[in-house]
Amino acid sequence: DYHRWTPFHPEALKLLLDELVTGAGVEVLFFTRLVDVLSEANQVNFVVLHNIGGIQAYRARAFIDCTGDAELAFRAGAKTVTNPHFMPGTLCSLHTGVDWDRFDKGRERSQIFKAVADGFFSQPDRHVPGLSRSHHHLAYLNAGHLFGHDALDPRQLSAAMIRGRRLIQEYVAFYRKYMPGCENMHVAVTAALLGVRETRRIVGEYTLCFDDYAARRQFPDQIGVFNKFVDIHVRDCSDAEYERFLKEKDDIGRLQPGECFGIPYRILVPRGWRNLWVAGRCNSSDERVHGSIRVMPAASMMGQAAGTAAWLAIRQGRPAFDIDIPALIAELRRQGAYLPQS
């Protein structure tokens, strides 16, 4: 069945991820940015990084781009696409002081509409995922679209962070005034990174499209199955855009309980590249399917598959676009992946 939220404790997750990578012998370099990529004949040879230690070049046999923006793939020279009508981002936040016994999630949407009609907000944005319980006394807020800010432009990205923090304060004021149980709500922390929904996508060995979604298509090389609706957020505050969002979310091809579509391995491989993979929202998909698979559960499946595929490609001496698919599927199933294809 489709569940809207799966709450988790972010600090506990950080500790768990630290344990997983250090336990596997992974060297982690925090506070490190990609500067350049050296590639030749559709093969990445070096990545150039910068951190407190200066500029360094790293050579490897396999590279996985998990930047979300296809930054490594783009700098390597792989073909990418962007949508001129990109979805806006949101700066998310955690809050304390919500009385969950009195808070009624069912009233949230109508109260948002009332506040918009009252002229309460600086922008009349009716598409608000809203407030959800994160862990015991913590509330998670996903609200405040940052319209017109291109996350591939550093100045616009910085302006979006400033605007996002201001919007969070607006929403805190809204919840205190309009939603019983939120009178003592306070900001615990705002996210360190903007919640970006859409920037670049690669052109892969296959492009997953809406027809695949609508047909609930399964693939021999699928590395996961998924069932989230097409979730393309409003691009402005107009009535027409809000109606478009609701129609896509509720009426167009929404999957029923037990239905799913496959995520093929090929959407993780830039077309023709030998030792490069991507995982996350920079996968090879069309605009509508991207609205479904851009989120964390699908990204996690892609990351597991890309890492496993890179290991397998090195072990077998085969390029990313021609790995042993049955061996990949068998290994993912051994790891616990649900892959119903025959």
GINORBEL-V961569 format. One line per field, one symbol per residue. ss: DSSP state (H for helix, E for strand, C for the rest). phi: phi as a letter, one per 20 degrees, with the letter a starting at -180 (. if undefined). A space follows every 10 residues. Layout:
ss->???
phi->???
//
This chain:
ss->CCCCCCCCCH HHHHHHHHHH HHHCCCCCCC CCEEEEEEEE CCEEEEEEEE ECCEEEEEEC CCEEECCCCC HHHHHHCCCE EECCCCCCEE CCEEEECCCC CCCCHHHHHH HHHHHHHCCC CCCCCCCCCE EEEEECCEEE EECCEECCCC CCCHHHHHHH HHHHHHHHHH HHHHHHHHCC CCCCCEEEEE CCCCECCCCE EECECCCECH HHHHCCCCCC CEEEEECCCC CCCCCCCCHH HHHHHHHHHH CCCCCCCCCC EEEEHHHHCE CCCCCEEECC CCCCECHHHH HHHCCHHHHH HHHHHHHHHH HHHHHHCCCH HHCCHHHHHH HHHHCCCCCC CC
phi->.edfccfbef fffgfffgff fffemeeddf lcdfdbcdcb llcedcdddc bfeodcdcdb ebccedfndl ffffffoffc ccdfdfffeb eebdcdneef fdfdgfegff ffffffffmf efceeeecgn dcfealeddd ddbofdfmde fedfffffff fffffffgff fgffffeddg ndfdfcfeae ffcffeebbe cfeefbdfcf gfffelfdcg dfdacbbfff defgebefff fffffffffd demffegnea cedfgffedg gneeccccbo fefebfgffg feefegffff ffffffffff fffffemdfg ebeffgffff fffffofece ff
//
